[in-house]
């Protein structure tokens, strides 16, 4: 049972345009969400996070939106750059409701390609 | 500030052997967790330690074990290795272990079982 789903295995975008990566979750106990960027043979790099008390969080070119009623979050990258090409993972945690556990449940990832 | 450090980066083992992987968290971080990444299963949670105590464990057989030392450094051990244990093993740390923290990952240890 996949609790965090990234339904698009890949996404291709032109440089300068917006990239939108989507993530759905099923477990209503999840209350903290993170996005990571990963290159092959490297560890995931943290990008941005959002807690369930917010519906939007921005950090530079990255914005994450959370729709709790739909159990859906999205990562927007504007403008997209060729260096953004990587696999993006959505992760969720029930941390705030489970006494501080740092367990993350990951989606399968979306491979983003930004074309020059 | 140094990041999460994992050793060794690459290793090859034979079926039936055991392996120990090490992780040094970011200075001041007290929570350490481990993940396995394989092409088929993606990133899966193995276990999490806080103040030398295992707080949470993923759905892995008992051959997978770990521990945390008083300086927050952690090790994980896989005994009686199987071909399917070939994977990237990632260690992650976070500051207070209270939940809602950013979790930072190391570069990983690539294990190949032959």
Interface residues (C-beta under 8 A of the other chain):
Chain A: X31 X32 X34 X36 X41 X42 X43 X44 X45 X46 X49 X51 X89 X91 X93 X95 X96 X98 X99 X100 X101 X102 X103 X104 X105 X106 X107 X108 X109
Chain B: X4 X6 X31 X33 X35 X42 X43 X44 X45 X48 X50 X55 X56 X58 X88 X90 X92 X94 X96 X97 X98 X99 X100 X101 X102 X103 X104 X105 X106 X107 X108 X110
